[in-house]
Amino acid sequence: MVKLRLIPVLYIKNGLIVRSERFQEHKIIGNLINEVRRYNQWDIDELVYIDISRERVYDSRRDDHKIKRISSIDEALNLIAKECFMPLTFGGGIRDLPTIKKYLKNGADKVVLNKILHSNKAIAKQAIELFGAQAIVASLDYRVIRGEIVFFVDNGTQALPYSVEEMADFIHDLGCGEVLFTSIDNDGMGGGYDIKSISKMVSLLKIPVVACGGAISAFDFMEAAKVPGISGIAAGNMFHFTENIYPRSKAKLKSKQLHFR
Amino acid sequence: MKVGVVNYGMGNLASVVNALEFIGYTVDLIDAPEQVEKHSRLILPGVGAFGKAMNRLRSSALDKAIVNASEQSKTIIGICLGMQLLFSRSSEFGNHEGLNLIAGEVLPFSGETDLRVPHLGWNEARSPEGEFSEFSSDFYFVHSFYCVPTNESDVLFTTNYGFEFCSGAKFGDHIYGLQFHPEKSQQAGLRLLKRLLS
């Protein structure tokens, strides 16, 4: 049977890999080139890269003269894809069809769409028709406000007027292939996954759901992996700071008879 | 060593090319029949609809060139839709004739299983016995149709998705079809590609 996926999500800001906290504070983790190499070498199920640059300026602050400089996000993608023998998802700030096409052509298997799903639904729909549902991941960022899930766009700054049920219908109607469900409040806080909201979202959606935000240990992965129907568990920050955390987490999850690769 | 990748406008070739280069091959993208003749190893990749893919192969006469290559016992590896095209026929959006290099047909998952379609993600492909059993591993899948070889002996790998289906097929020792994506399946995929091309 299909296995659960454990997915690192890496945030690129102005050509550097950063860690993030509640979508706001961004601390530099390292040079994109070195980090890409490290992640490509681990035996990972799938990788997600999100470009959160607002300035659209790239400088990988080379710390080694043998490593060439990265001047654009396209160059970053080419570099990532060259030695990435796993499914690769790429996104962040996508606003038009040519960008989607370009990312898929340069080695991404899927693209992540967020704001454009709401601001220009026709483009999202066209992308699904052209490239197939499996190539389009809907990114849903949310906060829990007075006990209710509220969705946000624009790096967590603009609230959307949809209930969670309405959002599920909207995503089905559009025909996206997968959902990346990220808790803004848990991002970078290490307080564990928001199991209640994740369970709710997974139960409402008929397509695969990957949950993100809040992991600090393999124990958190275990809790999220027990949500019935969940397809994948994603995390950003925690993979940066702990030695061999990816393979060690995998081994732990498998030892608990959870269905991972 | 050189390998020809058939480029007929169906899906993204970057991943396949990157993987082949990584395992040490020089890649030629092939879009005309006369280029097929220059190669002793061919890869037929592809994502999309069967009928449209066959129309593209026919209109560029690549279909005949691939069948000729097979008659000369050249190595041909079909990946994903490329595997399905090697079969006799498919029922995807109507009935379509395939390349018929492996006897059998291509059927939809829907109706066969209550599970979500497409079958997407990592799943185990096992080769029951013989020289390929050591290549049994988890591989990455994305597909909604599956192949049913007429001859049991053409089955190379099987995978369970609600039921056991053929996830890899072969004919003789030069035609191979892989339903999963070896170029997206980490070391297990690269190792298998290397073996099939050797």
Interface residues (C-beta under 8 A of the other chain):
Chain A: M1 V2 K3 R5 D43 I44 D45 A81 K82 E83 C84 F85 M86 P87 L104 K105 N106 G107 D109 G132 A133 Q134 G177 E178 K206 I207 P208 S231 R261
Chain B: N12 A14 S15 N18 A19 F22 V47 G48 R116 P118 H119 L120 G121 W122 N123 D138 Y140 F141 V142 N160 Y161 E183 K184 S185 Q186 Q187 G189 L190
